[in-house]
C-alpha cells in the first residue's frame, strides 16, 4: 500500500475552507509539543498564549490594534499574490509610510484638524513611492521584485534610523533616538477608553470592504485573477501585464504605507527606530491564511495578532522568549501550505502494481 | 596605503565573502535542479545558532560546523517535503522557512546571547602561514574558507562534467523529459535541496563561529537574500558566483571600514550599501532578459507532478 496524489479536476472549495482551521489546529498541537520541549506545561502555556489575552477589555482592544496593520497590509499583498507579483517588502513600505506621514506631523506641529487627513495621504503616498521602485525595476529592467522589494525594506529601516538618530531627533528628548511627539491633531483618536483601540481600526474595515469589492466585483480584480492563474490567457485577452504589476505593487505599497502611518499616528505617537514588530513580513502569512481573500484575511489577521499578544503574555507570565510568536507564525504557514495539497489533489491508497486510472 | 593595510583588507574581504559563497553555491545547485528555495536566510540562522550551541557545548569548532550543516539539511528537508512531496508553492514555502528560521533561531539562541566562544582555528601551514603579507592573505584562514573555495571548481565540475550533474541539470530544465527517461525527478530534487541546506548551514556556522564568534538575533542581516541575488548575478555559473561573492565581500568591508578611513558619512548610509549594491547588480544582469532566459533553469520554481 502506498499513498498517491491524484490531481482533482477543479480545486475543492470545501477543502479550501476546511484547511485553514485544520492548519490552526495542527499548529496548536505542534505548539504544545514545542512548549513541552522547552520545559513548560503545555496546557498552561497554550492558555496563557491564546486565551488569557482575551479575558479583559485591554486585551481585546490590543487584538484590534495589532490586527489592523496586519489586515491592511495583507489585503494589499493578497492582490499582488493573486497576480503572481511577489511584493515581500511590505515592511519597508510600511516604514516609508510612517516616515512620510510622521514627517508631515513633525513639520506642521501647529496645524489644524486637517493635519491627520494630510498625514494619511502622505503615508499611503510614501508606501506607494517605495513600492514603485521594484515595480519600475521589474517592468523596465526585468529585475526580480522579490529580491528588490526585500532589499528596499532594509534600506527603509536604515533611513528611519538615520532620521531619528539625526535630523529628526527631538531636541528636548534627552538624546533618545526618538522624534518629538506628534501634535494632538495628528493623532488617530482613541475609540474605546481604557484600551489603545484607535480610529486606525476603522481604516482597516474600509480597506477590507474596498478590497472585497475589488476582487469580487471589479473588472480589474478579474484581470488580476486571470494574470495569476493563466498568464498566457491574460496576454491573449489583451490584459496588459506591466500595468497589473504596477497596480499590484502600488496598491500593496500604498496600503502598507497606510498601516505604517496608523502605527505612528496611533499607538506610538512619534517616530522611533522601530515602528513595527515585523507586521509587513507577518502579513504574508496572514494573506495566505486568509486564502488571499479580504474576508478571509480578517479572521486570519486577528488570529496572527493574537499570536503577537500571546507571545508577550507568555514572556511576562512564564518567562518564555518573545520569539516564540515567530515560531508559531512560521509553523502556521507551514501547516497551511502542507494542507493545501488537499485542495488540489486527492489522496489515494494504491497497492503496488495496481493500475490507476 | 601600506602593504600591511592591503593585506588586512584582503583578509577581511575573504571572511565577508565566505558565507555568501557557501550559501550561494548551495542555492545554485538547488536552483539548477529546478527548485527555488527562498529560505536561505532562515536555514543560515538555524545553522548559525545550532553550530554555536554545539561548539560551545563540546568545545569543538568542527563539531559545531558539522551540526550546522546537519541542521541546514534538516530545515531544507522540511522545505523539500512541503514543496516536492506535498507540492506546495515554492515561493510561499521559502518565505515560510525564513520566517520560521528567524523565529526558531532567536528562540533557541536566547541562552547564548553574549556568550564568548573561541574563533574557529586557522589551518596553520608550517612555513607558508608565517610568510609576510602572503601568509595571512593566502594561508591564514580556517577550514571553511578553503572549503568554500574548493567547492567552486568541485560544483562546476560536477554540474558540467559528470553524468549525475547532467541528469541534475536535465531535471531542472525539463522534469517531464527527465521523468520520461526514467530519472527519479523528485529524489534528485530532494538531494539538490538538501545540498543547498547543508551549504546554508555551513554559511551560518561561518557567521557564528568565525566571522564574529558569537550569537546575535538575526545576525545574518540579509546575507541569505544577498546570496540568492548573487546566484542570479552569476547567471547560475559557479565561477561567476565566486567573483560576485568577493565583490560583495568588498562592499560589506567598505561599509565597516569607510568611517575608519575618515569618511564623514552617517553609519546608516554606509549600512545601506550592500542592499543597494544588490539591487544594482540585479538590475544590471536582469536588464538582458535573453541572457537570463538562456541561463536560468527552465523549470525553476514550478511544481512537478508526474501525472500532470
HADDOCK unambig.tbl for C-alpha pairs under 7 A between the chains (distance, minus, plus):
assign (segid A and resid 137 and name CA) (segid B and resid 283 and name CA) 6.85 0.50 0.50
assign (segid A and resid 141 and name CA) (segid B and resid 283 and name CA) 5.94 0.50 0.50
assign (segid A and resid 141 and name CA) (segid B and resid 286 and name CA) 6.18 0.50 0.50
assign (segid A and resid 141 and name CA) (segid B and resid 287 and name CA) 4.45 0.50 0.50
assign (segid A and resid 142 and name CA) (segid B and resid 286 and name CA) 5.53 0.50 0.50
assign (segid A and resid 142 and name CA) (segid B and resid 287 and name CA) 5.88 0.50 0.50
assign (segid A and resid 142 and name CA) (segid B and resid 289 and name CA) 6.74 0.50 0.50
assign (segid A and resid 143 and name CA) (segid B and resid 282 and name CA) 5.95 0.50 0.50
assign (segid A and resid 143 and name CA) (segid B and resid 283 and name CA) 5.31 0.50 0.50
assign (segid A and resid 143 and name CA) (segid B and resid 286 and name CA) 5.30 0.50 0.50
assign (segid A and resid 147 and name CA) (segid B and resid 229 and name CA) 6.77 0.50 0.50
assign (segid A and resid 148 and name CA) (segid B and resid 279 and name CA) 5.66 0.50 0.50
assign (segid A and resid 151 and name CA) (segid B and resid 275 and name CA) 5.25 0.50 0.50
assign (segid A and resid 155 and name CA) (segid B and resid 272 and name CA) 5.55 0.50 0.50
assign (segid A and resid 155 and name CA) (segid B and resid 275 and name CA) 6.93 0.50 0.50
assign (segid A and resid 158 and name CA) (segid B and resid 268 and name CA) 5.50 0.50 0.50
assign (segid A and resid 158 and name CA) (segid B and resid 272 and name CA) 6.92 0.50 0.50
assign (segid A and resid 159 and name CA) (segid B and resid 268 and name CA) 6.97 0.50 0.50
assign (segid A and resid 162 and name CA) (segid B and resid 268 and name CA) 5.78 0.50 0.50
assign (segid A and resid 321 and name CA) (segid B and resid 107 and name CA) 6.02 0.50 0.50
assign (segid A and resid 323 and name CA) (segid B and resid 103 and name CA) 5.30 0.50 0.50
assign (segid A and resid 323 and name CA) (segid B and resid 106 and name CA) 5.95 0.50 0.50
assign (segid A and resid 323 and name CA) (segid B and resid 107 and name CA) 5.29 0.50 0.50
assign (segid A and resid 324 and name CA) (segid B and resid 103 and name CA) 6.53 0.50 0.50
assign (segid A and resid 324 and name CA) (segid B and resid 107 and name CA) 6.07 0.50 0.50
assign (segid A and resid 326 and name CA) (segid B and resid 99 and name CA) 6.79 0.50 0.50
assign (segid A and resid 326 and name CA) (segid B and resid 100 and name CA) 6.44 0.50 0.50
assign (segid A and resid 326 and name CA) (segid B and resid 103 and name CA) 4.40 0.50 0.50
assign (segid A and resid 327 and name CA) (segid B and resid 100 and name CA) 5.28 0.50 0.50
assign (segid A and resid 327 and name CA) (segid B and resid 103 and name CA) 4.71 0.50 0.50
assign (segid A and resid 327 and name CA) (segid B and resid 104 and name CA) 5.44 0.50 0.50
assign (segid A and resid 330 and name CA) (segid B and resid 96 and name CA) 5.53 0.50 0.50
assign (segid A and resid 330 and name CA) (segid B and resid 97 and name CA) 6.96 0.50 0.50
assign (segid A and resid 330 and name CA) (segid B and resid 99 and name CA) 5.47 0.50 0.50
assign (segid A and resid 330 and name CA) (segid B and resid 100 and name CA) 4.13 0.50 0.50
assign (segid A and resid 331 and name CA) (segid B and resid 100 and name CA) 6.66 0.50 0.50
assign (segid A and resid 333 and name CA) (segid B and resid 96 and name CA) 6.05 0.50 0.50
assign (segid A and resid 334 and name CA) (segid B and resid 93 and name CA) 6.94 0.50 0.50
assign (segid A and resid 334 and name CA) (segid B and resid 96 and name CA) 6.41 0.50 0.50
assign (segid A and resid 337 and name CA) (segid B and resid 88 and name CA) 5.81 0.50 0.50
assign (segid A and resid 337 and name CA) (segid B and resid 93 and name CA) 6.98 0.50 0.50
assign (segid A and resid 338 and name CA) (segid B and resid 82 and name CA) 5.73 0.50 0.50
assign (segid A and resid 338 and name CA) (segid B and resid 86 and name CA) 6.06 0.50 0.50
assign (segid A and resid 338 and name CA) (segid B and resid 88 and name CA) 6.47 0.50 0.50
assign (segid A and resid 340 and name CA) (segid B and resid 88 and name CA) 6.95 0.50 0.50
assign (segid A and resid 341 and name CA) (segid B and resid 86 and name CA) 5.71 0.50 0.50
assign (segid A and resid 341 and name CA) (segid B and resid 87 and name CA) 6.46 0.50 0.50
assign (segid A and resid 341 and name CA) (segid B and resid 88 and name CA) 6.61 0.50 0.50
